[in-house]
Amino acid sequence: MPFNNLKSQFANKKYIITGASSGIGYDVMNALLDEGAIVVGIGRDRTKIADLLVKYPPEKLSFISFELKDIENIETKFEDEIIPFSKFDGLILCAGVEETLPLGLYKVDRIIDLFKINVFSSVEILRIFSRKKVSNDGASVVFISSVMGELGQAGKVGYCGSKSAILGIVKASALELLKRNIRVNAISPAIVKTAMSDKLLSVLSRENIEEIEKMHPKGFGETSDVVPMIMFLLSDWSKWITGQNIKIDGGYSIR
């Protein structure tokens, strides 16, 4: 299979991306649009993709402003604003929040709020996406998890728990959706330079940041280190891959 013509893979195919207004979500949306795809982005802040909304016409790019914690209204949102775009070929679930908090300060309500965004909203969207009227047979779903979903870290009970839950969801849903040849995979990055990681690191001392960076043998990542793997998993080149968790972590997990 030739690797020199991405447009033959993505041209006029339709994708949904959560977390589309920043970080990995924004960059994979940009990459898909560059290759001729049609994209519906879901995010909190429309102003952050103003450049793309000017560059691409509405029939190529639509952005839905939505708070994913509002889980009970996700289905209505899809029925009203997303499903009318007709059947989709892929779903990329990039939305997520990070939280560092000692276990002794964690209350159930706080963990539930974290899981609403990192887990529950994604399961609800996947449930809707799995319907025949929403997705094409042979579609591809990519979750963004984290190396913390397997390795754990002090102060991140909620975050690690949520990212670990995603890995179980990927395996179970990959088996269940085989009947429609829909593939489901996860990508687990370590620290990638995004607005979310900048916020995390901004409260740390220079010494602490350097210590964390040393835990990544190849240094902190860029979104450009992750997006190509997402594109691969969305393409027909990965048609024999499902239920997998692919780490892109600069060596973090092999120390």
FIMIBA-461221 format. One record per atom (N, C-alpha, C): chain; atom name; x, y, z. Coordinates in steps of 0.001 Angstrom, whole numbers. Example, Ala and Ser with C-alpha at 12.3 -4.5 7.8 and 13.67 -1.06 7.14 Angstrom:
<marmars>
A | N | 13190 | -5690 | 7800
A | CA | 12300 | -4500 | 7800
A | C | 13200 | -3300 | 7800
A | N | 12850 | -2250 | 7080
A | CA | 13670 | -1060 | 7140
A | C | 12900 | 30 | 7870
</marmars>
This chain:
<marmars>
A | N | 848 | -1199 | 0
A | CA | 0 | 0 | 0
A | C | 885 | 1252 | 0
A | N | 658 | 2185 | -931
A | CA | 1525 | 3378 | -996
A | C | 1333 | 4288 | 206
A | N | 2424 | 4944 | 610
A | CA | 2381 | 5829 | 1762
A | C | 2545 | 7291 | 1356
A | N | 2494 | 7574 | 70
A | CA | 2827 | 8928 | -375
A | C | 1611 | 9768 | -739
A | N | 413 | 9293 | -439
A | CA | -769 | 10070 | -809
A | C | -1797 | 10017 | 313
A | N | -1621 | 10892 | 1310
A | CA | -2545 | 10919 | 2437
A | C | -3955 | 11293 | 2008
A | N | -4063 | 12146 | 994
A | CA | -5399 | 12598 | 594
A | C | -6271 | 11441 | 123
A | N | -5649 | 10376 | -400
A | CA | -6433 | 9219 | -793
A | C | -7026 | 8527 | 419
A | N | -6484 | 8791 | 1592
A | CA | -6967 | 8195 | 2826
A | C | -8051 | 9056 | 3491
A | N | -7914 | 10362 | 3435
A | CA | -8751 | 11238 | 4255
A | C | -9679 | 12171 | 3479
A | N | -9467 | 12343 | 2198
A | CA | -10246 | 13313 | 1429
A | C | -11740 | 13015 | 1526
A | N | -12484 | 14037 | 1984
A | CA | -13946 | 14001 | 2082
A | C | -14489 | 12997 | 3090
A | N | -13623 | 12391 | 3881
A | CA | -14108 | 11570 | 4993
A | C | -14422 | 12483 | 6170
A | N | -15297 | 11996 | 7058
A | CA | -15824 | 12847 | 8119
A | C | -15373 | 12356 | 9495
A | N | -14962 | 13338 | 10326
A | CA | -14416 | 13009 | 11639
A | C | -14990 | 13927 | 12715
A | N | -15112 | 13373 | 13912
A | CA | -15491 | 14133 | 15101
A | C | -14290 | 14169 | 16020
A | N | -13986 | 15343 | 16564
A | CA | -12856 | 15489 | 17486
A | C | -13321 | 16227 | 18731
A | N | -13107 | 15634 | 19907
A | CA | -13358 | 16355 | 21155
A | C | -12044 | 16983 | 21630
A | N | -12167 | 18024 | 22435
A | CA | -10960 | 18748 | 22846
A | C | -10304 | 19436 | 21677
A | N | -11131 | 19887 | 20726
A | CA | -10615 | 20381 | 19450
A | C | -10056 | 21797 | 19504
A | N | -10264 | 22507 | 20607
A | CA | -9847 | 23908 | 20638
A | C | -8438 | 24119 | 21186
A | N | -7739 | 23040 | 21521
A | CA | -6366 | 23221 | 22021
A | C | -5582 | 21921 | 21931
A | N | -4272 | 22043 | 22061
A | CA | -3393 | 20900 | 22202
A | C | -3464 | 19888 | 21073
A | N | -3459 | 18612 | 21435
A | CA | -3453 | 17529 | 20459
A | C | -4711 | 17581 | 19597
A | N | -5857 | 17872 | 20215
A | CA | -7104 | 17936 | 19459
A | C | -7070 | 18963 | 18350
A | N | -6569 | 20155 | 18661
A | CA | -6469 | 21217 | 17657
A | C | -5546 | 20794 | 16515
A | N | -4398 | 20212 | 16864
A | CA | -3419 | 19889 | 15830
A | C | -3856 | 18727 | 14953
A | N | -4551 | 17733 | 15511
A | CA | -5028 | 16647 | 14652
A | C | -6173 | 17149 | 13774
A | N | -6973 | 18070 | 14275
A | CA | -8017 | 18680 | 13449
A | C | -7391 | 19414 | 12267
A | N | -6362 | 20178 | 12538
A | CA | -5660 | 20915 | 11488
A | C | -5082 | 19958 | 10451
A | N | -4487 | 18840 | 10933
A | CA | -3881 | 17867 | 10021
A | C | -4930 | 17218 | 9127
A | N | -6069 | 16869 | 9692
A | CA | -7132 | 16250 | 8901
A | C | -7686 | 17222 | 7858
A | N | -7881 | 18462 | 8261
A | CA | -8366 | 19464 | 7316
A | C | -7370 | 19667 | 6178
A | N | -6091 | 19680 | 6498
A | CA | -5059 | 19829 | 5469
A | C | -5105 | 18702 | 4451
A | N | -5564 | 17524 | 4885
A | CA | -5621 | 16373 | 3991
A | C | -6987 | 16193 | 3342
A | N | -7824 | 17223 | 3435
A | CA | -9080 | 17209 | 2710
A | C | -10260 | 16606 | 3433
A | N | -10113 | 16327 | 4731
A | CA | -11207 | 15744 | 5500
A | C | -12247 | 16798 | 5868
A | N | -13401 | 16312 | 6312
A | CA | -14471 | 17149 | 6850
A | C | -14512 | 16898 | 8349
A | N | -14484 | 17960 | 9151
A | CA | -14315 | 17811 | 10592
A | C | -15385 | 18563 | 11370
A | N | -15915 | 17900 | 12387
A | CA | -16742 | 18560 | 13397
A | C | -15933 | 18548 | 14692
A | N | -15548 | 19717 | 15157
A | CA | -14785 | 19836 | 16390
A | C | -15693 | 20189 | 17560
A | N | -15415 | 19600 | 18698
A | CA | -16157 | 19890 | 19923
A | C | -15174 | 20438 | 20949
A | N | -15481 | 21575 | 21529
A | CA | -14581 | 22171 | 22509
A | C | -15280 | 23261 | 23289
A | N | -14528 | 23877 | 24190
A | CA | -15101 | 24906 | 25055
A | C | -15016 | 26304 | 24460
A | N | -13963 | 26564 | 23687
A | CA | -13676 | 27944 | 23302
A | C | -13534 | 28088 | 21798
A | N | -14568 | 28593 | 21176
A | CA | -14591 | 28783 | 19727
A | C | -13516 | 29771 | 19267
A | N | -13196 | 30745 | 20104
A | CA | -12233 | 31772 | 19696
A | C | -10842 | 31186 | 19442
A | N | -10546 | 30050 | 20073
A | CA | -9212 | 29457 | 19923
A | C | -8991 | 28809 | 18561
A | N | -10068 | 28598 | 17817
A | CA | -9893 | 28046 | 16471
A | C | -10374 | 29036 | 15415
A | N | -10392 | 30308 | 15777
A | CA | -10869 | 31341 | 14853
A | C | -10094 | 31323 | 13536
A | N | -8805 | 31028 | 13602
A | CA | -7986 | 30999 | 12385
A | C | -8459 | 29916 | 11422
A | N | -8818 | 28758 | 11964
A | CA | -9271 | 27659 | 11112
A | C | -10678 | 27925 | 10570
A | N | -11517 | 28571 | 11361
A | CA | -12870 | 28873 | 10912
A | C | -12870 | 29895 | 9777
A | N | -11839 | 30734 | 9743
A | CA | -11685 | 31674 | 8633
A | C | -11118 | 30954 | 7409
A | N | -10197 | 30053 | 7648
A | CA | -9493 | 29358 | 6561
A | C | -10387 | 28362 | 5823
A | N | -11278 | 27679 | 6566
A | CA | -12079 | 26618 | 5968
A | C | -13563 | 26969 | 5972
A | N | -14277 | 26623 | 4910
A | CA | -15716 | 26916 | 4836
A | C | -16511 | 26003 | 5766
A | N | -17751 | 26365 | 6089
A | CA | -18574 | 25581 | 7022
A | C | -18780 | 24133 | 6589
A | N | -18774 | 23877 | 5286
A | CA | -18971 | 22500 | 4840
A | C | -17735 | 21636 | 5086
A | N | -16609 | 22268 | 5429
A | CA | -15390 | 21526 | 5765
A | C | -15141 | 21476 | 7266
A | N | -15465 | 22554 | 7978
A | CA | -15194 | 22621 | 9409
A | C | -16359 | 23244 | 10153
A | N | -16841 | 22520 | 11131
A | CA | -17842 | 23057 | 12054
A | C | -17328 | 22880 | 13471
A | N | -17631 | 23851 | 14323
A | CA | -17192 | 23779 | 15709
A | C | -18400 | 23882 | 16622
A | N | -18506 | 22938 | 17539
A | CA | -19617 | 22894 | 18486
A | C | -19087 | 23250 | 19871
A | N | -19515 | 24372 | 20416
A | CA | -19121 | 24764 | 21767
A | C | -19967 | 23994 | 22771
A | N | -19283 | 23247 | 23642
A | CA | -20036 | 22410 | 24562
A | C | -19185 | 22036 | 25765
A | N | -19802 | 22008 | 26932
A | CA | -19147 | 21574 | 28168
A | C | -19440 | 20088 | 28349
A | N | -18424 | 19263 | 28216
A | CA | -18623 | 17820 | 28217
A | C | -19074 | 17268 | 29566
A | N | -18910 | 18041 | 30633
A | CA | -19429 | 17584 | 31925
A | C | -20953 | 17506 | 31925
A | N | -21562 | 18179 | 30968
A | CA | -23021 | 18184 | 30837
A | C | -23463 | 16910 | 30101
A | N | -23168 | 15772 | 30707
A | CA | -23314 | 14483 | 30039
A | C | -24744 | 14193 | 29616
A | N | -25702 | 14554 | 30438
A | CA | -27095 | 14222 | 30143
A | C | -27615 | 14925 | 28888
A | N | -26889 | 15942 | 28401
A | CA | -27328 | 16665 | 27211
A | C | -26495 | 16357 | 25968
A | N | -25539 | 15444 | 26098
A | CA | -24689 | 15110 | 24955
A | C | -25506 | 14538 | 23804
A | N | -26423 | 13630 | 24107
A | CA | -27204 | 13002 | 23039
A | C | -28037 | 14034 | 22291
A | N | -28662 | 14953 | 23010
A | CA | -29443 | 16002 | 22352
A | C | -28556 | 16863 | 21468
A | N | -27370 | 17175 | 21971
A | CA | -26417 | 17973 | 21188
A | C | -26062 | 17267 | 19891
A | N | -25815 | 15974 | 19973
A | CA | -25490 | 15208 | 18770
A | C | -26670 | 15190 | 17801
A | N | -27844 | 14925 | 18315
A | CA | -29033 | 14857 | 17454
A | C | -29270 | 16177 | 16732
A | N | -29045 | 17281 | 17429
A | CA | -29370 | 18601 | 16870
A | C | -28273 | 19166 | 15972
A | N | -27002 | 18931 | 16336
A | CA | -25934 | 19675 | 15675
A | C | -24858 | 18833 | 14999
A | N | -24784 | 17547 | 15301
A | CA | -23684 | 16751 | 14755
A | C | -24165 | 15670 | 13804
A | N | -25170 | 14890 | 14206
A | CA | -25663 | 13807 | 13365
A | C | -26156 | 14305 | 12002
A | N | -26714 | 15533 | 11890
A | CA | -27125 | 16005 | 10560
A | C | -26006 | 16047 | 9528
A | N | -24738 | 15996 | 9974
A | CA | -23630 | 15978 | 9025
A | C | -23524 | 14632 | 8304
A | N | -24363 | 13683 | 8669
A | CA | -24377 | 12353 | 8086
A | C | -23299 | 11479 | 8721
A | N | -23037 | 10331 | 8126
A | CA | -22204 | 9326 | 8773
A | C | -20732 | 9739 | 8830
A | N | -20105 | 9341 | 9940
A | CA | -18704 | 9689 | 10178
A | C | -17798 | 8467 | 10011
A | N | -16533 | 8769 | 9699
A | CA | -15529 | 7728 | 9477
A | C | -14549 | 7594 | 10626
A | N | -14590 | 8539 | 11560
A | CA | -13658 | 8456 | 12674
A | C | -14058 | 9350 | 13827
A | N | -13589 | 8960 | 15014
A | CA | -13836 | 9707 | 16253
A | C | -12540 | 9774 | 17026
A | N | -12118 | 10996 | 17369
A | CA | -10886 | 11188 | 18133
A | C | -11255 | 11885 | 19435
A | N | -11026 | 11193 | 20540
A | CA | -11455 | 11675 | 21861
A | C | -10251 | 12241 | 22609
A | N | -10037 | 13540 | 22426
A | CA | -8865 | 14217 | 23003
A | C | -9187 | 15002 | 24271
A | N | -10450 | 15271 | 24530
A | CA | -10809 | 16112 | 25678
A | C | -10389 | 15437 | 26980
A | N | -9833 | 16224 | 27879
A | CA | -9437 | 15688 | 29173
A | C | -8896 | 16778 | 30074
A | N | -8910 | 16495 | 31366
A | CA | -8337 | 17427 | 32335
A | C | -7363 | 16669 | 33225
A | N | -6354 | 17392 | 33679
A | CA | -5338 | 16833 | 34580
A | C | -5533 | 17426 | 35960
A | N | -5275 | 16631 | 36987
A | CA | -5397 | 17142 | 38346
A | C | -4387 | 16461 | 39249
A | N | -3703 | 17265 | 40049
A | CA | -2775 | 16735 | 41045
A | C | -3287 | 17142 | 42415
A | N | -3583 | 16159 | 43249
A | CA | -4163 | 16422 | 44563
A | C | -3856 | 15242 | 45484
A | N | -3338 | 15504 | 46683
A | CA | -3050 | 14402 | 47611
A | C | -4312 | 13603 | 47918
A | N | -4139 | 12314 | 48103
A | CA | -5264 | 11423 | 48356
A | C | -6103 | 11883 | 49546
A | N | -5446 | 12399 | 50581
A | CA | -6159 | 12824 | 51780
A | C | -7119 | 13970 | 51555
A | N | -6935 | 14704 | 50456
A | CA | -7818 | 15831 | 50148
A | C | -8885 | 15476 | 49119
A | N | -8804 | 14263 | 48571
A | CA | -9755 | 13883 | 47534
A | C | -11101 | 13518 | 48132
A | N | -12150 | 14125 | 47590
A | CA | -13513 | 13790 | 47953
A | C | -14173 | 13147 | 46731
A | N | -15187 | 12344 | 46962
A | CA | -15836 | 11621 | 45878
A | C | -16347 | 12571 | 44788
A | N | -16925 | 13693 | 45176
A | CA | -17477 | 14634 | 44194
A | C | -16403 | 15125 | 43234
A | N | -15204 | 15328 | 43768
A | CA | -14123 | 15829 | 42923
A | C | -13679 | 14765 | 41908
A | N | -13611 | 13521 | 42354
A | CA | -13247 | 12442 | 41446
A | C | -14326 | 12264 | 40378
A | N | -15580 | 12373 | 40770
A | CA | -16678 | 12247 | 39804
A | C | -16579 | 13325 | 38737
A | N | -16283 | 14564 | 39134
A | CA | -16131 | 15651 | 38160
A | C | -15021 | 15348 | 37160
A | N | -13905 | 14789 | 37655
A | CA | -12785 | 14440 | 36782
A | C | -13200 | 13340 | 35811
A | N | -13885 | 12334 | 36328
A | CA | -14310 | 11222 | 35487
A | C | -15373 | 11659 | 34472
A | N | -16169 | 12648 | 34804
A | CA | -17183 | 13110 | 33850
A | C | -16542 | 13535 | 32535
A | N | -15435 | 14252 | 32630
A | CA | -14772 | 14737 | 31421
A | C | -13875 | 13667 | 30813
A | N | -13056 | 13027 | 31635
A | CA | -12049 | 12096 | 31123
A | C | -12621 | 10754 | 30690
A | N | -13740 | 10341 | 31276
A | CA | -14257 | 8997 | 31006
A | C | -15720 | 9003 | 30564
A | N | -16612 | 9505 | 31419
A | CA | -18045 | 9329 | 31176
A | C | -18502 | 9985 | 29878
A | N | -18021 | 11190 | 29600
A | CA | -18437 | 11869 | 28367
A | C | -17958 | 11104 | 27135
A | N | -16761 | 10536 | 27217
A | CA | -16230 | 9777 | 26076
A | C | -17023 | 8502 | 25837
A | N | -17424 | 7839 | 26914
A | CA | -18244 | 6632 | 26764
A | C | -19590 | 6987 | 26143
A | N | -20180 | 8087 | 26575
A | CA | -21462 | 8508 | 26024
A | C | -21331 | 8845 | 24541
A | N | -20262 | 9538 | 24173
A | CA | -20061 | 9883 | 22763
A | C | -19790 | 8623 | 21943
A | N | -18996 | 7702 | 22478
A | CA | -18735 | 6448 | 21776
A | C | -20030 | 5652 | 21588
A | N | -20875 | 5643 | 22607
A | CA | -22160 | 4947 | 22512
A | C | -22990 | 5491 | 21353
A | N | -23049 | 6815 | 21252
A | CA | -23812 | 7437 | 20165
A | C | -23147 | 7173 | 18820
A | N | -21830 | 7304 | 18795
A | CA | -21069 | 7115 | 17555
A | C | -21237 | 5697 | 17010
A | N | -21422 | 4719 | 17888
A | CA | -21492 | 3323 | 17464
A | C | -22764 | 2989 | 16698
A | N | -23731 | 3888 | 16691
A | CA | -24984 | 3641 | 15965
A | C | -24756 | 3686 | 14456
A | N | -25491 | 2863 | 13752
A | CA | -25323 | 2788 | 12297
A | C | -25666 | 4101 | 11606
A | N | -26581 | 4858 | 12187
A | CA | -26957 | 6118 | 11538
A | C | -25920 | 7214 | 11751
A | N | -24954 | 6969 | 12644
A | CA | -23946 | 7988 | 12962
A | C | -22597 | 7668 | 12333
A | N | -22206 | 6399 | 12306
A | CA | -20868 | 6042 | 11819
A | C | -20936 | 5008 | 10709
A | N | -19933 | 5044 | 9858
A | CA | -19802 | 4056 | 8793
A | C | -19142 | 2788 | 9316
A | N | -19475 | 1659 | 8731
A | CA | -18743 | 435 | 9018
A | C | -17275 | 663 | 8656
A | N | -16387 | 116 | 9482
A | CA | -14962 | 295 | 9234
A | C | -14398 | 1586 | 9782
A | N | -15189 | 2319 | 10545
A | CA | -14700 | 3567 | 11149
A | C | -13606 | 3270 | 12180
A | N | -12893 | 4318 | 12569
A | CA | -11813 | 4180 | 13550
A | C | -12020 | 5162 | 14694
A | N | -11817 | 4669 | 15922
A | CA | -11940 | 5492 | 17124
A | C | -10582 | 5523 | 17824
A | N | -10152 | 6721 | 18202
A | CA | -8881 | 6877 | 18915
A | C | -9127 | 7650 | 20207
A | N | -8812 | 7025 | 21325
A | CA | -8844 | 7670 | 22633
A | C | -7445 | 8203 | 22964
A | N | -7378 | 9357 | 23612
A | CA | -6124 | 9821 | 24194
A | C | -6142 | 9471 | 25676
A | N | -5305 | 8519 | 26053
A | CA | -5147 | 8136 | 27454
A | C | -3876 | 8807 | 27985
A | N | -3077 | 8102 | 28741
A | CA | -1834 | 8646 | 29292
A | C | -1002 | 7488 | 29839
A | N | 324 | 7665 | 29855
A | CA | 1171 | 6651 | 30493
A | C | 801 | 6504 | 31964
A | N | 193 | 7555 | 32541
A | CA | -229 | 7481 | 33934
A | C | -1362 | 6469 | 34130
A | N | -1987 | 6057 | 33056
A | CA | -3034 | 5052 | 33147
A | C | -2489 | 3671 | 33487
A | N | -1202 | 3474 | 33237
A | CA | -558 | 2207 | 33565
A | C | 451 | 2328 | 34698
A | N | 1139 | 3440 | 34757
A | CA | 2270 | 3541 | 35669
A | C | 1921 | 4137 | 37029
A | N | 969 | 5045 | 37069
A | CA | 627 | 5671 | 38345
A | C | 1622 | 6725 | 38784
A | N | 1161 | 7604 | 39651
A | CA | 2030 | 8649 | 40208
A | C | 1379 | 9205 | 41458
A | N | 2185 | 9499 | 42452
A | CA | 1666 | 10051 | 43699
A | C | 938 | 11366 | 43434
A | N | -194 | 11545 | 44103
A | CA | -964 | 12769 | 43953
A | C | -1894 | 12782 | 42760
A | N | -1979 | 11660 | 42051
A | CA | -2795 | 11626 | 40835
A | C | -3759 | 10438 | 40839
A | N | -4358 | 10165 | 41988
A | CA | -5292 | 9042 | 42077
A | C | -6439 | 9198 | 41077
A | N | -7054 | 10366 | 41046
A | CA | -8174 | 10594 | 40139
A | C | -7756 | 10550 | 38681
A | N | -6673 | 11250 | 38350
A | CA | -6214 | 11303 | 36965
A | C | -5775 | 9933 | 36474
A | N | -4947 | 9249 | 37262
A | CA | -4473 | 7922 | 36858
A | C | -5635 | 6949 | 36740
A | N | -6563 | 7045 | 37683
A | CA | -7731 | 6174 | 37627
A | C | -8546 | 6390 | 36372
A | N | -8724 | 7643 | 35985
A | CA | -9528 | 7946 | 34799
A | C | -8838 | 7469 | 33527
A | N | -7535 | 7654 | 33450
A | CA | -6809 | 7236 | 32252
A | C | -6684 | 5717 | 32170
A | N | -6630 | 5065 | 33325
A | CA | -6648 | 3602 | 33351
A | C | -7993 | 3070 | 32896
A | N | -9071 | 3729 | 33311
A | CA | -10412 | 3316 | 32897
A | C | -10553 | 3338 | 31379
A | N | -9954 | 4328 | 30743
A | CA | -10026 | 4427 | 29286
A | C | -9459 | 3175 | 28621
A | N | -8370 | 2651 | 29180
A | CA | -7735 | 1481 | 28572
A | C | -8645 | 263 | 28625
A | N | -9388 | 108 | 29713
A | CA | -10346 | -980 | 29788
A | C | -11496 | -796 | 28814
A | N | -11940 | 449 | 28681
A | CA | -13028 | 763 | 27742
A | C | -12601 | 453 | 26312
A | N | -11374 | 782 | 25984
A | CA | -10855 | 524 | 24635
A | C | -10896 | -966 | 24317
A | N | -10430 | -1794 | 25243
A | CA | -10387 | -3241 | 24984
A | C | -11789 | -3819 | 24820
A | N | -12702 | -3452 | 25728
A | CA | -14054 | -4009 | 25675
A | C | -14815 | -3526 | 24438
A | N | -14727 | -2231 | 24147
A | CA | -15474 | -1693 | 23006
A | C | -14892 | -2176 | 21682
A | N | -13581 | -2411 | 21634
A | CA | -12965 | -2931 | 20409
A | C | -13556 | -4287 | 20054
A | N | -13763 | -5131 | 21056
A | CA | -14377 | -6440 | 20819
A | C | -15842 | -6301 | 20409
A | N | -16555 | -5424 | 21097
A | CA | -17987 | -5284 | 20839
A | C | -18277 | -4712 | 19460
A | N | -17405 | -3832 | 18984
A | CA | -17661 | -3150 | 17715
A | C | -17051 | -3851 | 16510
A | N | -16425 | -5005 | 16750
A | CA | -15872 | -5770 | 15636
A | C | -16943 | -6174 | 14629
A | N | -18167 | -6340 | 15107
A | CA | -19256 | -6759 | 14213
A | C | -19504 | -5735 | 13112
A | N | -19083 | -4487 | 13348
A | CA | -19201 | -3455 | 12310
A | C | -17827 | -3059 | 11775
A | N | -16829 | -3833 | 12146
A | CA | -15456 | -3575 | 11697
A | C | -14968 | -2195 | 12134
A | N | -15509 | -1695 | 13249
A | CA | -15032 | -438 | 13823
A | C | -13871 | -737 | 14754
A | N | -12762 | -64 | 14535
A | CA | -11565 | -271 | 15357
A | C | -11507 | 778 | 16463
A | N | -11047 | 361 | 17641
A | CA | -10912 | 1264 | 18781
A | C | -9530 | 1087 | 19384
A | N | -8775 | 2159 | 19467
A | CA | -7419 | 2125 | 20028
A | C | -7174 | 3329 | 20924
A | N | -6115 | 3226 | 21712
A | CA | -5718 | 4336 | 22589
A | C | -4274 | 4718 | 22324
A | N | -4004 | 5992 | 22509
A | CA | -2630 | 6497 | 22510
A | C | -2356 | 7047 | 23904
A | N | -1216 | 6672 | 24466
A | CA | -863 | 7103 | 25826
A | C | 420 | 7921 | 25798
A | N | 309 | 9239 | 25752
A | CA | 1502 | 10082 | 25805
A | C | 1975 | 10279 | 27249
A | N | 3237 | 10657 | 27382
A | CA | 3720 | 11235 | 28637
A | C | 3498 | 12749 | 28507
A | N | 4358 | 13555 | 29111
A | CA | 4122 | 15001 | 29050
A | C | 4401 | 15547 | 27656
A | N | 3373 | 16134 | 27078
A | CA | 3456 | 16803 | 25782
A | C | 3231 | 18289 | 26029
A | N | 3986 | 19121 | 25367
A | CA | 3896 | 20561 | 25572
A | C | 2585 | 21093 | 25000
A | N | 1640 | 21351 | 25878
A | CA | 344 | 21920 | 25515
A | C | -26 | 22946 | 26571
A | N | -1143 | 23621 | 26373
A | CA | -1600 | 24588 | 27374
A | C | -1861 | 23899 | 28709
A | N | -2364 | 22664 | 28667
A | CA | -2647 | 21949 | 29903
A | C | -1366 | 21613 | 30659
A | N | -348 | 21138 | 29947
A | CA | 907 | 20814 | 30627
A | C | 1630 | 22073 | 31088
A | N | 1499 | 23159 | 30316
A | CA | 2105 | 24428 | 30739
A | C | 1510 | 24889 | 32069
A | N | 194 | 24716 | 32203
A | CA | -471 | 25098 | 33448
A | C | 22 | 24233 | 34606
A | N | 200 | 22945 | 34340
A | CA | 703 | 22023 | 35363
A | C | 2107 | 22408 | 35811
A | N | 2962 | 22693 | 34838
A | CA | 4367 | 22969 | 35152
A | C | 4573 | 24368 | 35720
A | N | 3622 | 25269 | 35468
A | CA | 3794 | 26662 | 35891
A | C | 3840 | 26825 | 37412
A | N | 3306 | 25875 | 38140
A | CA | 3287 | 25980 | 39602
A | C | 4491 | 25288 | 40234
A | N | 5391 | 24733 | 39405
A | CA | 6553 | 24006 | 39916
A | C | 7802 | 24859 | 39807
A | N | 8766 | 24547 | 40628
A | CA | 10059 | 25232 | 40559
A | C | 10844 | 24724 | 39361
A | N | 11855 | 25491 | 38959
A | CA | 12702 | 25082 | 37851
A | C | 13358 | 23729 | 38140
A | N | 13746 | 23522 | 39394
A | CA | 14380 | 22256 | 39770
A | C | 13418 | 21086 | 39600
A | N | 12168 | 21290 | 39998
A | CA | 11184 | 20217 | 39857
A | C | 10895 | 19912 | 38392
A | N | 10816 | 20954 | 37577
A | CA | 10568 | 20756 | 36144
A | C | 11712 | 19968 | 35518
A | N | 12946 | 20322 | 35870
A | CA | 14105 | 19613 | 35326
A | C | 14112 | 18154 | 35768
A | N | 13679 | 17910 | 37001
A | CA | 13610 | 16530 | 37503
A | C | 12584 | 15711 | 36720
A | N | 11434 | 16335 | 36440
A | CA | 10399 | 15646 | 35669
A | C | 10860 | 15403 | 34239
A | N | 11542 | 16384 | 33673
A | CA | 12007 | 16222 | 32297
A | C | 13031 | 15103 | 32185
A | N | 13837 | 14929 | 33220
A | CA | 14821 | 13841 | 33209
A | C | 14145 | 12472 | 33215
A | N | 12908 | 12418 | 33676
A | CA | 12157 | 11162 | 33654
A | C | 11717 | 10804 | 32236
A | N | 11871 | 11736 | 31317
A | CA | 11584 | 11513 | 29895
A | C | 12942 | 11476 | 29172
A | N | 13504 | 10297 | 28924
A | CA | 14841 | 10215 | 28326
A | C | 15017 | 11044 | 27060
A | N | 13942 | 11203 | 26275
A | CA | 14033 | 12023 | 25070
A | C | 13402 | 13402 | 25263
A | N | 13217 | 13794 | 26520
A | CA | 12655 | 15101 | 26816
A | C | 11142 | 15130 | 26664
A | N | 10558 | 16286 | 26956
A | CA | 9122 | 16452 | 26786
A | C | 8750 | 16367 | 25308
A | N | 7537 | 15908 | 25037
A | CA | 7085 | 15769 | 23663
A | C | 6412 | 17009 | 23121
A | N | 6169 | 16998 | 21837
A | CA | 5390 | 18022 | 21143
A | C | 4139 | 17352 | 20589
A | N | 3113 | 18149 | 20322
A | CA | 1917 | 17558 | 19715
A | C | 2250 | 16888 | 18382
A | N | 3261 | 17408 | 17703
A | CA | 3669 | 16834 | 16418
A | C | 4261 | 15439 | 16575
A | N | 4606 | 15043 | 17801
A | CA | 5077 | 13686 | 18048
A | C | 3926 | 12701 | 18175
A | N | 2732 | 13200 | 18423
A | CA | 1559 | 12353 | 18682
A | C | 608 | 12305 | 17490
A | N | 436 | 13428 | 16821
A | CA | -547 | 13522 | 15739
A | C | -321 | 12490 | 14628
A | N | 924 | 12236 | 14182
A | CA | 1098 | 11237 | 13113
A | C | 565 | 9851 | 13472
A | N | 687 | 9453 | 14736
A | CA | 155 | 8151 | 15135
A | C | -1373 | 8155 | 15114
A | N | -1979 | 9272 | 15482
A | CA | -3435 | 9362 | 15387
A | C | -3862 | 9218 | 13925
A | N | -3175 | 9916 | 13034
A | CA | -3496 | 9831 | 11609
A | C | -3335 | 8400 | 11104
A | N | -2301 | 7734 | 11557
A | CA | -2085 | 6339 | 11169
A | C | -3240 | 5455 | 11632
A | N | -3663 | 5625 | 12874
A | CA | -4738 | 4796 | 13415
A | C | -6087 | 5100 | 12758
A | N | -6246 | 6287 | 12214
A | CA | -7469 | 6632 | 11494
A | C | -7467 | 6087 | 10070
A | N | -6311 | 5766 | 9562
A | CA | -6173 | 5386 | 8162
A | C | -6361 | 3881 | 7960
A | N | -6488 | 3487 | 6707
A | CA | -6599 | 2073 | 6362
A | C | -5296 | 1325 | 6588
A | N | -4208 | 2052 | 6753
A | CA | -2926 | 1388 | 6998
A | C | -2923 | 630 | 8327
A | N | -3833 | 999 | 9209
A | CA | -3890 | 337 | 10523
A | C | -5115 | -574 | 10638
A | N | -5612 | -1075 | 9526
A | CA | -6878 | -1817 | 9522
A | C | -6824 | -3124 | 10310
A | N | -5632 | -3590 | 10678
A | CA | -5510 | -4835 | 11457
A | C | -5162 | -4540 | 12917
A | N | -5306 | -3308 | 13330
A | CA | -4962 | -2911 | 14703
A | C | -6223 | -2465 | 15427
A | N | -6545 | -3126 | 16519
A | CA | -7682 | -2708 | 17344
A | C | -7486 | -3190 | 18772
A | N | -8041 | -2427 | 19718
A | CA | -7946 | -2779 | 21133
A | C | -6581 | -2545 | 21744
A | N | -5760 | -1726 | 21096
A | CA | -4380 | -1546 | 21543
A | C | -4162 | -204 | 22244
A | N | -3125 | -176 | 23060
A | CA | -2679 | 1047 | 23726
A | C | -1255 | 1321 | 23288
A | N | -1054 | 2405 | 22574
A | CA | 252 | 2734 | 22016
A | C | 871 | 3885 | 22793
A | N | 1999 | 3620 | 23423
A | CA | 2674 | 4655 | 24219
A | C | 3560 | 5510 | 23320
A | N | 3439 | 6804 | 23483
A | CA | 4327 | 7770 | 22825
A | C | 4813 | 8684 | 23938
A | N | 5924 | 8327 | 24558
A | CA | 6261 | 8936 | 25846
A | C | 7730 | 9331 | 26015
A | N | 8474 | 9392 | 24918
A | CA | 9875 | 9808 | 25033
A | C | 10691 | 8906 | 25934
A | N | 10265 | 7659 | 26061
A | CA | 11004 | 6710 | 26895
A | C | 10614 | 6682 | 28355
A | N | 9589 | 7458 | 28738
A | CA | 9196 | 7554 | 30137
A | C | 8926 | 6177 | 30760
A | N | 8230 | 5328 | 30013
A | CA | 7777 | 4046 | 30577
A | C | 8845 | 2959 | 30586
A | N | 10021 | 3234 | 30026
A | CA | 11057 | 2189 | 29977
A | C | 12234 | 2492 | 30908
A | N | 12091 | 3529 | 31731
A | CA | 13196 | 3869 | 32621
A | C | 13461 | 2722 | 33600
</marmars>
